[in-house]
């Protein structure tokens, strides 16, 4: 469909298919209806549930403060859509404009939006992953199963990986009074996302709350008894741990395998798209009928040197989905770019951690307010002489100020009038991100270079 007449026909009676029935998919569908799309709308999801909120799974649901079936995302409006739930997409025919499903049916489209998101990376040894007591946490079923096991009061819980999700799980375990060991191959929790200076505070928090935190080690094996129940973990330093529960928190895998051979620019790092959310094909040529949004998308961001970023952020999924929906049914002159400033939050060990921008791009950090020693501070990250990100520990009020500096490419370090005159706030120091060749668990941002196709990409996961 092209031209004004065809565009009007699309808006009035076209067929739009959304593959991925979670947060981004739901918000995209709502935005399409809000913008006047009256054609047929189909949402395809591999889970049997209608869209639900995932952040509470590692917080309230694990603690038993909320039921997993009470985390459904609120609906902004009626959708008048066909829901194909519990059936995964298995293939895409870009020429015929059809999506193939696991039940052997096909769904035709005039416009396609892909919001398939990510899944938890499993334990790499399949037989060990099947042991009774080994868990991942991504879906509501995962949260229910893990909550049930934690409620049974295991002797010790092992959390493998100290990214945000792993750290939140460890926090929940301690709040429940459980003994917990965290194994992190990096030098500190959250180091891949926030750098070593700030990550040391996260390490102090864990140890102050009774976590047996072991950094610089990897879990080399999980051992079960004759009945297939997890009983022991082996670490790279030669030690063993007696554990009943192990939660694998090794980051996420983007759900793109179903697109293999389709001709779309999709791979392990996501689906490449332009700033207007239009997907690239494998030749690096932009499509005009396939759009991408949410965790699975890789798009260039003008505030960050147009690097292709994959952002696993709740707010980014919503904003990008709404932009993609708008652009799907509007003429080129009326399309808009996705320029949302990344934002993230976590609650662990009684501390609220929030960030704006992309901390992992920074090469320096300045503690601008508060004190690291008091675990209450604002850290500002700089890259090539400009403010690139900020993170707060129990100091949320400063985030809006620093978001403004990021959006205006303000110089780094920021003016002294906004900086506490404590010893640690007098000058920037190296942010101390780990060597990119030694990735840590649970990154929240993936940097994937400038090329729109996987064939010409150099992967740089920690910093530019």
N, C-alpha and C positions, 0 to 999 in steps of 0.2 A: 504494500500500500504506500503510495507517495502522492504528493500534491495535497492541496487544501481539501478537495472533494474526498479523496481517499482517507485523509485524516479525520474528517467529519464522520465518514462511514465507520472508521475504526472506533471512534468515541461512542457512536450510537449503537453499533451492532457487531463490533469486532470480538474476537476471542482472545482473551488474555489468560495465560497459564502461569501460575507461581509455583515453582518447585522449591519446597522448604516451608513448612507450616509452623514456624516458630515466631519469635518476636518480629524480625524484619519482614517476614512474609505477611503476617497479620497487619502490621502498620502500613505496608505497601498496599494491601487490598483496601484498607480503609481510606487511604489517600486517593486511590483511584476513584472510588465512589464519591468522595468529597469533591473531586475535580470534575465530576460530571460524566464519568464513564458509565454507560448504561448497557454495555454488551455483556457477554457471558464471561464469568470469572470462575476459574477452577484453582483450588489450592491442593497441592499434593504433599503429603508428609509421610515419612517412614515410621513415625511413632503413632500409636493408636489414639493419642490424646489430642484434643484441641490445644491451641497455643497456651503455654504456661510460663511463668517467670522462673528463671534459673538461679539468680543470685540467692534467693532464700534457701536453696537446697543445701548449701554448705554452711548456712548459718542457722536459721530458725528450725528447719526441718531436722537437721542432725541433732539439735538440742531437744527435740520433741515439743517445741513451742508453737509449731504450725504443722498441719497435715499437708502432705504432698498434694492431695487432691483439692486443697484449698488455695493453690497458688496460680490458678488460671488467670491469664492476663485480662484486664478489663476491656470490654468492647466499647469503642467510641461511637459505633453506629451499626445498624444492620447491614450485612454485606450482600445478601441475595447471591450467595456463591455455592458452588458444588465443592464439597470437601471429599477428597480421596485420601483418607487417613489409614495408616497401617500398611501402606504399600509403597515401596521405594521406587524411585526412578532408576532405571537401569541403562538407559541410552538416549541419545539425541540424534535425530536426523535433521540437520540444519537446512538441507535442500528442500525436503518435503515438509518442513516445519511441524515435526511430530516428536513427542516425548514418549519413549517406551517405558512401561512399568513392569514391576516384578510379576504381576499377575497376567502377563502376556498381552495386555491391552495397550493401545496407543491413544494419546490425547493430542489432537491438532491444535495449533495456535497461530495467531497473527502476530502477537507479541509475547515474548517469554521473559519472565524474571526468575533469576536463580538466587535463592537465599538459603542454600543448604547448610550453611554454618560449618561447625566443627564437631568432632567427637573426641572423647578422651583417648589419649594414646595408651594402648594396653601394655601390660607387662610383656616383654619381648619373647619370653619362653612359654609357648602355648600350654604345655603340660603343667607348668608351675602356675600359670594364670588361672587354670581350672581348679586349683585347690580350694577347698571350702575354707573361707576366711580371707581370700584375696579379692579386693574390690577396686573399682574405679568410681568416680563421682562425676556424672554429667546429666543423667536423666532422672526423672522422678522415681522410676523403679530403682535406680542405683541408690538414691537417697533413702528410700523406704527400707531397702535391704540393709544398708549400712546402719541406719538408726536402730533397726531391730537388733543387730549384732552388738552395737555399743550399749544398748539398754540391758543386754545380758551380762554386762560387766566383764569383759575379757581381762585377762591378767596384764597384758601389755599390747598396745597398738603401735604398729610401725607405719609411719608416713614416709613414703619414698618420693622425695622431691619437696623443696621448700619454696615454691613459687607462691602466688597469692592463694590459690585454692588449697594447696598443701598446708600452708600456714594457718588458714582459716579452719581446716579440719583439725589440726593440732590444738588450736585454741578451743574448739568445741569439746575435744576430748578432755582437756584440762578443766573446762567448766563443768564437765560431767564427773570430775574426780577420777579420771582414768589415767593410768601410767602410759606415757606416750614417748616414743623415740622418733626423732625426725632425722633422716639420712639425706644429706644434700651434697652433691659432688662439687659444688662451687664453694667458695670461701665463706659464704654467709647466706641466710635466707634473703630472697628478693633481689639478690645482687645483679641478676641479668636485667631486671626491670628498673632498678633505682640506683645501681652503682654501689661500690664498696663502702663509701663514707656513710651513706644512709642505711645500708644493709646491716652495718654493725649495730645500729640501734635496734633493728628488728631481731638480731641475734640476742642482744641483751634482754629484750622483752620476753623472748621465748624462755631463756634460762631463768629469768626472774620469776616466771610463772610455773617453774617446775618441769619444763620440757627437757628431756635428754637429747640435746641437739648435737649432732655429729656432722661436722662439715669436712669437706675434702675427702669424702669416702663415697663409695658406691655400693649398692646391694648387688652382690654377684650371684646370689641364688636364693630361692625359697624352697624349703623342705617340708614335706608333709609326712604324716604317719601312715600306717597301713590302711587306714580308713579314708585316706585322701583329705585329711584335715591339716591345715597349716599349723606347723609347730615351731619352725625355726627359720631364721634368716642368716645368711652368711654375708659378711661385709668384706670390702676390698682390703681392709687393714688386717685381715686374718681373724677378726673377732666374730663371734656368733651371738645371736639374740634369741631368746625364747619368746615367741610372740604367738598370739591367737588370731590377730587381725592385721592385715597389711593393706594399706590404701595406696594405690599406685597413682601418683600425681606427677606425671612426666610431661605435662603440656598437652597440646591438642593436635589433631590431624584434620586437615580441611577435607570436607566431603566433596571430592572432585573425581573419584575413580570412575563414576558412572559416565563421565564425559570422555573417557579414553576413546580415541579414534573418531571423535565427532567433528574434529576440525576447529574446535574452540580453543582459545589460548588458556588452557587449564592445566594445572599440575599440582604437585605437593604443597606449593606455597599459595595456592588459591587460583582465582580466575582474574586475569588482567583486564582492567577496564579503564576508560578515560575518565576525566573529572566529571563527566556527565553520566557516569555509570553504564555506558555502553560497552559491551564486552568486545575484546579483540579476538580475531581468529588466530590460528597458529602462524600466519604470515605477518602478524602485527597490524593487520588492517581492521579498522573498527567496523563492527556490525551495526545495523540500525534497527534490528528487531529483537535483540537479546540484551537484557540489562542484568546487572549484578548488584547485590547489596548485602551488607552485614559482614559477619566474620569471614566469609569465604571470598570476599572481594579484595583485590589489590588495585589501588588507584593512586595516581599522582596527586600530591598535596602541595598547593602553591605556597603555603606557609613554611614548608619544610623542603625547599629546594626541588620541588617536583619529584621527589623520590617516591617510588611505589611503596605504599604502606598497607599492610594488613593489620587491622585494628580489632582486637577482640574486646570491644567495649559496648556496653548496653546502649549508651546514648548514641554512639556512632551508628549502631544498627538501625535505630529509629530514624535518625536524621538522613542517613543514606537511603533508606527505603523510601522515605517521603520524596527525596530528590529524584530517585529513579522512577517512581510512579508518575511524578509530574512530567518528566522528560519523555516517558513512553508515549504519552498521548498529546504532546504539544509539538508545534513546529520548531525547527532548529533555532529560529530567532528568539523564541520564547523559553528556550531551555536554560537551565542554571547549573552551575558547578556545585559539587559537594565540597564545601570548605569548612565543615564542622571542626572545631578545635577538640582534639582527643581529650577525654576526661575519664577518670577511673576512680573507684573508691573501694575500700575494704575495711572491714571491722574485725579486729583480732586482738585478743589479750587486753580488752578494755580500751583500746586506742582506735580512733577513727583516722584512717590513712586515705588521703585524697590527692589526686594529681591532675594537672592540666598540661597539655603539650605532649612531647615525646621525650621523657627523660633519657632514654637510652641513646638518643642522638647527642647528648651533651658530652663535652670533654672536661668541663669544669663545673663545680658546684660551689655556691656561696650560701652559708647559713645566715639568712637575712633577718629572721626573727626567731626569738626563743633560743633554746639551747639543746644540743644533742644529749647532753648529760641528763637533762630533765625529761627527755622523751617527749618534748613539746616544742615544735619548731617548724619553720618554713625554710625549705631548701630551694634555691633557684639555680637552674642549669643554664650554662652558656655554651654556644657553639659558634665558632668563627666570629666572635665579637658581638653576638646578639643573644637575647633571651630566648631560649628554646622550650623551656618547661619549668614547672614548679611542683613540689610535693609538700604536703603538710601533714604533720602528726599532731592531731588535736588542735589545729589552728586554721580551721576552714575559712575564717573570715578574710584571710589574705588572698584566697584563690582568685577572686574576681579581679583584684588589682593586677595580679601577675598574668592572668589571661589577657587583659588589655595590653600588657607589654609584649606578649607573644604575638598578638594580632597586629601590632604596629611595628614589629621587628625592632623593638627598643634595644639600645646598646647594652651589652653585658661587660662588666658588672653594672647593676642598676644604680641609680643615683644614691649617694650616701644618706640623703634625707629619709629614705625608706628603709634603711638598714639599722638594726640594733648595733650599738657600739660596744658589743661584747668582744672578747678576744677572738672567738671563733667566727665572728661576723665581719672582721676587718678586711679579709681578702679571700678571693676564691682559691680553692684547692682542686687538684685533679679529682674527677668524679669517681675514678677507680672502677670502671667497668671491666669485666673479665675479658681475657683474650678471646676474640671472636672464634678462634679455632677450637676453643674449649667451652661450648655452650652449656648453660646451666638450665635447670628445670624451670618450666613454666613461664617463658617469655610472654609478654602481653603485646609486644609490637614486633613484627617481622619486617626487616628492611630488605628489599629485593631488587635494588638497583634501578636503572632507568629504562631498561628494555621491556617492551610489552609482551615478549614471548620468552618462554622458559629456555629456549635453545641458546639464548645469548645473555643469560643472567649470571652475575657473580653474586653469590649469597653472602650478605654481611649482616649477621643477626644481632650484633651488639651495638655497633656504631659505624658511622660513615667513614 
